Amino acid sequence: MKHLKIIIILILIVLLIILSFIYIRNNLTGRAIEEFTHTKAICNTSNFCQDYEITCKGNEIVKQQPITGAAIQHSENWQDPRANPQDLCK
């Protein structure tokens, strides 16, 4: 009878450890995918482009901050070669 109690307690401890690892793994993975930061140049109608550090949560912008000294003025006939330059969180 004493051995049965010890075995049951050990099984419960192992289950608790396994469930804890699953919980921690799911929370860390979800947060890492959910929020991310990257840089992107944003250009205006006069072809002045400024680099920004953009933090996204899903498809929504959380923070958008210009990077000092990371700007360029292109000529008036320059065309942005990017497919969707305004997609900031994709």
N, C-alpha and C positions, 0 to 999 in steps of 0.2 A: 504493500500500500504506500509506503514511504517513497519507493522508487517511482511509482506512478505519479505522485505529486511533483517530484523533481522533473520528470520527463515533461509533464504538462507545463510547468513553469518555464522550462527551457524552450519548448515550442512557442509559447506566448512571447518570450523575449526575442526569439528569432523572427517571428511574424512582426513584432513591433519595429525591429531594426529594418526589415525589408520595406515595410510601409513608410517608414521615415525616409529612406533613400528614394523611394518612388515620389513622395511628396516634394522633397528638396529638388530632385531632378526636374520634375514638371514645372516647378515655380521658376527655377533658374533659366530653363530653356524658353519658357514663355516670355519672360522679360527680355531676354537677349534678342528674340525675334521681334518683339513688340515695339521696341524703341531702338533707333539707330541714328548715327551721326555721319554725315558725309559732306564733301565740299562740292560746290557747283557755281559756275559763272552765270550770272543773270545779266542780260543785256537789255538796254532800253532802245527806244526808237531811233536814237542818233548813233547807234552802234557802240555805245560806251558800255563795257562789260566789267562787272565787279564780281570777284569771288566771294562767296558766302559760306560759312559753316552752318549747315542746316541739320537740325535734330528733328526727326520724324517719329511719330507714334502711330503705327499703321500707315494710313494714307494722309494723316493730318500733320501739319507743321506745328511743332512744339516751340521751337526757337530758331530764329534766323539772324545771324550776326555777321556783318561784313568783316573780311580779313584785311587788315591794314596793309597797304602797299601792293595789294593784288588786284590791279585794275589795268585796263587797256582801252584805248580809243582806236577803234577800227575805222577804215575809210568809209565814206558814205555809200559806196556800192558793195560793201562786204555783206555777205549773207551767211547767217548762222548755219553750219553744216549739220547740226544735231537734228534728229527726227522730231523730238518733242522737248524743246529746251525749257518749257514752262512746267513740265512734270517734275516737281521738286521732291516728291516722296515716293517715287516708283522705281 
